Amino acid sequence: MSNTSVNTASGKRVIAKRKWWTGLLDFFRRLSKNKGAFISMFFLIIVVLACVFADVISPYDYAKMDLVNKLQFPSWQHICGTDNNGRDIFTRILYGGRISLLVSVISVAIATVIGPIFGALAAFYGGRTDGIIMRFLDIIMSIPGLLLSVSISIALGTGTVQTAIAIAVGSIPSMARVMRAQVLTEKDKEYVEAARAAGATDTRIILTHILPNCVAPLIVQATMRIGSSVLLISSLSFIGCGIQPPTPEWGSMVSAGRQYVRTFYPMVLFPGLAIMITMLAFNLFGDGVRDALDPKLRR
């Protein structure tokens, strides 16, 4: 009897494992059909690895000044040139990517945790709870994103965590709305009624039964929010409300090169390209993820 139960349990675990791998492989198969998204995924992997191993890739110190060799145009020694303090621009772009991507991921992670909680509670309980939560989120959404982030950044101060929080607050309403729409669709289905009839609590129903069926839209939204967060972080740093020098960050690098935009383009061009290409890659990848996770497009 016990052997049968053990074998049965083992068989269930094997089947579950196969389903997990099958689902993952099926996702990549569908993602590969979108060439732009697939190329963007590999590009983002390369960017992340380059930023993580920046100290291995570049022989230069991002903070060390060399005034003798300042404002040098791209060469074999400095492939992106040097800035007004003689620092290697390519090295600073790599280290700046660490900050930009880290703050983006942290801000989106905060929004992805807090936003769905508000959205799920609003949709599941409805009525006055729904009205209060959604009107509060509407107030946040009525404030322009950059203005809201600047206000919060000024109130909290500059720094990595403070900038991430400032950006996350503006992303919470969109995450909450996505989750609310999904929960409204799922909460009246039979499996929820069955769980309620079995005596499951509201918390268990939301966390165990409803949320797992609402993850796909959140993944798509989070992926696309990372790209817009990179631009928002750069905007905050550009106006002096984000990451402060001498810590390299793409927006602050563009800001430092404003006065040289006509005489020495590399200080503005290369950090600007890093922002543009990274944001484009995240948007293309997000579109591919959306199509790959859409059940209507599965074949």
C-alpha positions as CSV (number, residue, x, y, z in Angstrom):
1,M,0.0,0.0,0.0
2,S,2.7,2.4,1.0
3,N,4.8,1.5,-2.1
4,T,1.9,2.2,-4.3
5,S,1.4,5.6,-2.7
6,V,5.1,6.4,-3.0
7,N,5.1,5.4,-6.6
8,T,2.0,7.4,-7.3
9,A,3.5,10.4,-5.7
10,S,6.8,10.0,-7.6
11,G,4.8,9.7,-10.8
12,K,2.9,12.9,-10.1
13,R,6.2,14.7,-9.4
14,V,7.7,13.5,-12.7
15,I,4.6,14.6,-14.6
16,A,4.7,18.0,-12.9
17,K,8.3,18.4,-13.8
18,R,7.7,17.4,-17.4
19,K,4.9,19.9,-17.6
20,W,7.1,22.6,-16.3
21,W,9.9,21.9,-18.8
22,T,7.4,21.4,-21.6
23,G,5.8,24.8,-20.8
24,L,9.1,26.6,-20.7
25,L,10.3,25.0,-24.0
26,D,6.9,25.8,-25.6
27,F,7.3,29.4,-24.5
28,F,10.7,29.8,-26.0
29,R,9.5,28.1,-29.2
30,R,6.8,30.6,-29.6
31,L,9.1,33.5,-28.6
32,S,11.6,32.4,-31.3
33,K,9.0,33.0,-33.9
34,N,9.2,36.7,-33.2
35,K,12.7,37.5,-34.5
36,G,12.9,41.0,-33.0
37,A,12.0,39.8,-29.5
38,F,14.4,36.8,-29.7
39,I,17.3,39.0,-30.8
40,S,16.4,41.6,-28.1
41,M,16.5,38.8,-25.5
42,F,20.0,37.8,-26.4
43,F,21.0,41.5,-26.6
44,L,19.7,42.1,-23.1
45,I,21.5,39.1,-21.8
46,I,24.8,40.4,-23.3
47,V,24.1,43.9,-21.8
48,V,23.4,42.4,-18.3
49,L,26.5,40.2,-18.4
50,A,28.7,43.1,-19.7
51,C,27.5,45.3,-16.8
52,V,28.0,42.6,-14.2
53,F,31.5,41.8,-15.4
54,A,32.4,45.4,-16.2
55,D,35.6,45.2,-14.1
56,V,36.7,42.2,-16.1
57,I,35.9,43.7,-19.5
58,S,37.3,47.2,-19.1
59,P,40.9,47.8,-17.7
60,Y,40.0,51.3,-16.6
61,D,38.7,52.7,-13.4
62,Y,35.4,54.5,-14.0
63,A,36.2,57.2,-11.4
64,K,40.0,57.7,-12.1
65,M,40.6,61.1,-13.7
66,D,43.3,61.7,-16.4
67,L,43.2,65.3,-17.3
68,V,46.1,64.9,-19.8
69,N,43.9,62.7,-22.0
70,K,40.5,64.4,-21.6
71,L,38.0,64.8,-24.4
72,Q,39.6,62.3,-26.7
73,F,37.6,61.0,-29.6
74,P,37.0,57.2,-30.0
75,S,40.2,55.2,-30.7
76,W,41.5,51.7,-30.2
77,Q,42.6,52.6,-26.7
78,H,39.3,54.2,-25.7
79,I,36.6,52.9,-28.0
80,C,34.0,55.5,-26.9
81,G,36.5,58.2,-26.1
82,T,37.1,60.0,-22.8
83,D,35.0,62.6,-21.0
84,N,35.9,66.1,-19.7
85,N,37.8,64.5,-16.8
86,G,39.7,62.0,-18.9
87,R,37.6,59.0,-17.7
88,D,36.9,56.2,-20.2
89,I,33.3,56.7,-21.5
90,F,32.8,53.0,-22.4
91,T,33.8,52.0,-18.8
92,R,31.4,54.5,-17.3
93,I,28.6,53.2,-19.6
94,L,29.2,49.7,-18.3
95,Y,29.2,50.7,-14.7
96,G,26.3,53.1,-15.3
97,G,24.3,50.2,-16.8
98,R,24.6,48.4,-13.4
99,I,22.9,51.3,-11.7
100,S,20.3,51.9,-14.4
101,L,19.3,48.2,-14.7
102,L,19.4,47.6,-10.9
103,V,17.2,50.5,-10.1
104,S,14.8,49.6,-12.9
105,V,14.5,46.0,-11.7
106,I,14.1,47.1,-8.0
107,S,11.4,49.6,-8.9
108,V,9.5,47.2,-11.1
109,A,9.8,44.5,-8.4
110,I,8.3,46.8,-5.8
111,A,5.4,47.8,-8.1
112,T,4.8,44.1,-9.1
113,V,4.5,43.1,-5.5
114,I,2.4,46.1,-4.1
115,G,0.3,46.8,-7.2
116,P,-1.3,43.4,-7.6
117,I,-2.2,43.2,-3.9
118,F,-4.3,46.4,-4.3
119,G,-5.8,45.2,-7.6
120,A,-6.6,41.7,-6.2
121,L,-8.3,43.1,-3.1
122,A,-10.3,45.7,-5.1
123,A,-11.6,43.1,-7.5
124,F,-12.2,40.2,-5.1
125,Y,-14.2,42.2,-2.5
126,G,-15.7,44.8,-4.8
127,G,-18.1,47.4,-3.6
128,R,-16.7,50.1,-1.2
129,T,-13.3,48.4,-1.0
130,D,-13.0,48.5,-4.8
131,G,-14.1,52.2,-4.9
132,I,-11.7,53.4,-2.3
133,I,-8.7,51.6,-3.7
134,M,-9.3,52.5,-7.3
135,R,-10.0,56.1,-6.6
136,F,-6.8,56.4,-4.6
137,L,-4.9,54.8,-7.5
138,D,-6.7,57.2,-9.9
139,I,-5.3,60.1,-8.0
140,I,-1.8,58.8,-8.4
141,M,-2.3,58.2,-12.1
142,S,-3.6,61.7,-12.6
143,I,-0.2,63.1,-11.6
144,P,2.4,63.0,-14.5
145,G,4.9,60.2,-14.0
146,L,8.0,62.3,-14.2
147,L,6.5,65.0,-11.9
148,L,5.5,62.4,-9.3
149,S,8.9,60.8,-9.4
150,V,10.7,64.1,-9.0
151,S,8.5,65.1,-6.1
152,I,9.1,61.8,-4.3
153,S,12.8,61.9,-5.1
154,I,13.1,65.4,-3.6
155,A,11.2,64.3,-0.5
156,L,13.2,61.1,0.0
157,G,16.6,62.3,-1.2
158,T,18.9,61.0,-3.9
159,G,20.3,57.5,-4.0
160,T,19.7,54.1,-5.5
161,V,16.9,52.9,-3.1
162,Q,15.2,56.3,-3.0
163,T,15.2,56.6,-6.8
164,A,13.7,53.1,-7.1
165,I,10.9,53.9,-4.7
166,A,10.2,57.2,-6.5
167,I,9.8,55.3,-9.8
168,A,7.9,52.4,-8.3
169,V,5.1,54.6,-6.9
170,G,4.1,55.7,-10.4
171,S,4.1,52.1,-11.6
172,I,1.8,50.7,-8.9
173,P,-1.5,51.9,-10.4
174,S,-0.9,50.2,-13.8
175,M,0.1,46.9,-12.1
176,A,-3.0,47.1,-9.9
177,R,-5.3,47.7,-12.9
178,V,-3.9,44.7,-14.8
179,M,-4.4,42.5,-11.7
180,R,-7.9,43.9,-11.0
181,A,-9.0,43.1,-14.6
182,Q,-7.7,39.5,-14.3
183,V,-9.2,38.8,-10.9
184,L,-12.6,40.1,-12.1
185,T,-12.4,37.5,-14.8
186,E,-11.3,34.7,-12.6
187,K,-13.1,35.1,-9.3
188,D,-16.5,33.8,-10.5
189,K,-15.1,30.7,-12.2
190,E,-15.9,27.2,-11.0
191,Y,-12.5,26.4,-9.4
192,V,-12.9,29.4,-7.1
193,E,-16.4,28.3,-6.1
194,A,-15.0,24.8,-5.4
195,A,-12.2,26.2,-3.2
196,R,-14.7,28.3,-1.3
197,A,-17.0,25.3,-0.9
198,A,-14.1,23.3,0.5
199,G,-13.7,25.9,3.2
200,A,-10.7,27.8,1.9
201,T,-10.1,31.3,3.3
202,D,-10.2,34.4,1.1
203,T,-6.4,34.8,1.5
204,R,-5.8,31.2,0.4
205,I,-8.2,31.5,-2.5
206,I,-6.4,34.7,-3.7
207,L,-2.9,33.5,-3.2
208,T,-3.2,29.9,-4.1
209,H,-5.9,29.7,-6.7
210,I,-6.4,33.1,-8.4
211,L,-3.0,34.7,-8.5
212,P,-1.3,31.8,-10.3
213,N,-3.8,32.2,-13.2
214,C,-3.1,36.0,-13.4
215,V,0.7,35.9,-13.6
216,A,1.1,36.0,-17.4
217,P,-0.2,39.6,-17.9
218,L,1.9,40.8,-15.0
219,I,5.0,39.3,-16.5
220,V,4.3,41.2,-19.7
221,Q,3.6,44.4,-17.9
222,A,6.7,44.1,-15.8
223,T,9.0,43.4,-18.7
224,M,7.7,46.5,-20.6
225,R,7.9,48.7,-17.4
226,I,11.6,47.9,-17.0
227,G,12.3,49.7,-20.3
228,S,10.3,52.8,-19.4
229,S,11.9,52.8,-16.0
230,V,15.4,53.0,-17.6
231,L,14.3,56.1,-19.4
232,L,12.7,57.6,-16.2
233,I,15.8,56.9,-14.1
234,S,17.9,58.6,-16.8
235,S,15.5,61.6,-16.8
236,L,15.7,62.0,-13.0
237,S,19.5,61.8,-13.1
238,F,19.6,64.2,-16.0
239,I,17.9,66.9,-14.0
240,G,19.9,66.1,-10.8
241,C,17.2,64.3,-8.9
242,G,18.4,60.7,-9.3
243,I,21.8,59.1,-9.0
244,Q,24.4,61.7,-8.2
245,P,28.0,62.0,-9.5
246,P,30.6,60.7,-9.3
247,T,28.6,57.4,-9.5
248,P,28.1,56.8,-13.3
249,E,24.6,56.7,-14.6
250,W,23.4,57.0,-18.2
251,G,21.2,60.1,-17.6
252,S,23.8,61.9,-15.5
253,M,26.4,61.2,-18.2
254,V,24.2,62.8,-20.8
255,S,23.7,65.7,-18.5
256,A,27.4,66.2,-18.0
257,G,28.0,66.2,-21.7
258,R,25.4,68.9,-22.5
259,Q,27.9,71.7,-22.6
260,Y,30.1,69.8,-25.0
261,V,27.3,68.6,-27.4
262,R,28.5,70.8,-30.3
263,T,32.2,70.4,-29.8
264,F,32.6,66.8,-28.4
265,Y,29.6,64.5,-29.3
266,P,30.8,61.2,-27.7
267,M,29.9,62.4,-24.2
268,V,26.2,62.7,-25.2
269,L,26.0,60.2,-28.1
270,F,27.1,56.9,-26.5
271,P,25.2,57.2,-23.2
272,G,22.2,58.3,-25.2
273,L,22.5,55.3,-27.5
274,A,22.7,53.0,-24.5
275,I,19.5,54.4,-23.1
276,M,17.7,54.3,-26.5
277,I,18.8,50.8,-27.5
278,T,18.2,49.2,-24.1
279,M,14.7,50.7,-23.9
280,L,13.9,49.5,-27.4
281,A,15.2,46.0,-26.6
282,F,13.0,45.8,-23.5
283,N,9.9,47.0,-25.5
284,L,10.5,44.5,-28.3
285,F,11.1,41.7,-25.8
286,G,8.0,42.7,-23.9
287,D,5.9,42.5,-27.1
288,G,7.4,39.0,-27.8
289,V,6.6,37.8,-24.3
290,R,3.0,39.1,-24.6
291,D,2.5,37.2,-27.9
292,A,4.2,34.1,-26.5
293,L,2.0,34.0,-23.4
294,D,-1.2,34.9,-25.2
295,P,-3.3,31.7,-25.3
296,K,-5.2,32.9,-28.4
297,L,-1.9,32.8,-30.4
298,R,-0.9,29.3,-29.3
299,R,-0.6,26.7,-32.0
